[in-house]
């Protein structure tokens, strides 16, 4: 299996981005150089970096999802910290809820809340056995 191991977020002001993500998600940062800061999420999940750009890309080419306890509470925090909502809370039936946000500089990131009663594996239907052309048991 190929897991995501690193996510990078663009920022025109790395200090502002670190403040925003540290406040919302509790991430810890280590500055690599003035144009790059690594972040650690505090768990054994994916980490990443914030990299300096002169201008924000017009559209995020990849969606990175951050696990949160409550999407609605996280959206309130995002709005209160100068971010904006680009996709209101939605549901993946049986799995959880998501929402898309932009930080104050315009970098897009997605939120994910697991459904505590989620199915761990997608339900698979039993394959249907083909019986046409076969003799029924005991019919010989």
C-alpha positions in Angstrom: 0.0 0.0 0.0 1.3 3.5 -0.8 0.3 5.9 1.9 0.5 9.6 1.7 3.6 10.6 3.7 4.0 14.4 3.2 1.7 17.3 2.2 3.0 20.8 1.2 0.9 23.9 1.6 1.8 27.2 -0.2 2.0 30.5 1.7 3.0 34.0 0.8 3.8 34.6 4.6 5.1 31.5 6.3 4.7 33.1 9.8 1.0 33.8 9.3 0.4 30.3 7.9 2.2 28.7 10.9 0.1 30.8 13.3 -3.2 29.8 11.5 -2.5 26.0 11.3 -1.0 25.9 14.8 -4.1 27.5 16.3 -6.6 25.4 14.3 -4.9 22.0 14.4 -2.2 22.3 17.1 0.6 21.5 14.6 4.2 22.1 15.6 6.7 23.7 13.3 10.5 23.5 12.6 11.9 26.1 10.2 14.1 24.5 7.6 15.1 27.9 6.1 13.3 31.2 5.4 11.3 29.7 2.6 10.3 26.4 4.2 8.9 25.2 7.5 8.2 21.5 8.3 5.1 20.7 10.4 4.4 17.7 12.6 0.8 16.8 13.4 1.8 15.1 16.7 0.9 11.6 15.6 2.2 8.9 13.4 0.1 10.2 10.5 1.2 12.3 7.6 3.3 15.5 8.2 4.4 18.1 5.7 5.7 21.5 5.0 4.7 25.1 4.3 6.6 26.6 1.4 7.0 30.2 0.3 5.4 31.4 -2.9 5.3 34.9 -4.4 1.6 34.5 -5.3 -1.0 31.8 -4.3 -1.9 29.3 -7.1 -5.3 30.0 -8.6 -6.6 26.6 -7.7 -5.3 23.8 -5.5 -4.3 20.8 -7.7 -4.4 18.3 -4.8 -6.8 18.0 -1.8 -5.2 17.3 1.6 -7.7 16.2 4.3 -7.0 17.0 7.9 -8.7 14.7 10.5 -10.8 16.8 13.0 -13.1 15.8 15.8 -16.0 17.9 14.6 -16.2 19.6 11.2 -18.7 22.3 12.3 -16.4 23.3 15.3 -13.4 23.4 13.0 -15.3 25.6 10.5 -16.2 28.0 13.3 -12.5 28.2 14.2 -11.4 28.7 10.6 -13.9 31.6 10.2 -12.8 33.1 13.5 -9.2 33.0 12.5 -9.6 34.7 9.2 -10.1 31.7 6.9 -13.0 31.1 4.6 -15.2 28.2 3.7 -15.1 27.1 0.1 -17.2 23.9 0.5 -19.7 23.7 3.3 -20.0 20.5 5.4 -21.0 17.5 3.3 -21.4 13.8 4.0 -19.9 10.6 2.6 -22.8 8.3 3.7 -21.7 5.8 6.3 -18.1 7.1 6.4 -18.0 10.7 7.7 -18.2 14.4 6.9 -16.0 16.9 5.0 -15.6 20.6 4.3 -13.2 22.7 2.3 -11.6 25.8 3.7 -9.0 28.4 2.7 -6.5 29.9 5.1 -6.2 33.7 5.3 -3.6 33.6 2.5 -5.8 31.5 0.2 -4.3 28.0 0.5 -7.0 25.4 0.3 -7.2 22.5 2.8 -10.0 20.0 3.5 -11.4 18.8 6.8 -12.5 15.3 7.6 -14.5 13.9 10.5 -15.0 10.2 10.8 -18.4 8.8 11.5 -17.9 6.8 14.7 -20.3 4.1 13.4 -18.6 4.0 10.0 -18.1 0.8 8.1 -14.4 -0.2 8.1 -14.7 -1.9 4.7 -17.1 -1.1 1.9 -19.9 -3.7 1.8 -19.4 -6.1 -1.0 -22.3 -8.0 -2.5 -21.8 -11.7 -2.9 -21.0 -12.8 -6.4 -23.9 -14.6 -8.0 -23.2 -18.1 -9.0 -24.0 -19.0 -12.5 -26.2 -22.0 -12.7 -27.2 -22.0 -16.3 -25.9 -25.1 -18.1 -25.0 -26.9 -14.9 -26.8 -30.0 -13.7 -28.5 -29.6 -10.4 -27.0 -31.6 -7.6 -28.8 -34.9 -7.3 -30.4 -34.7 -10.7 -28.3 -37.4 -12.3 
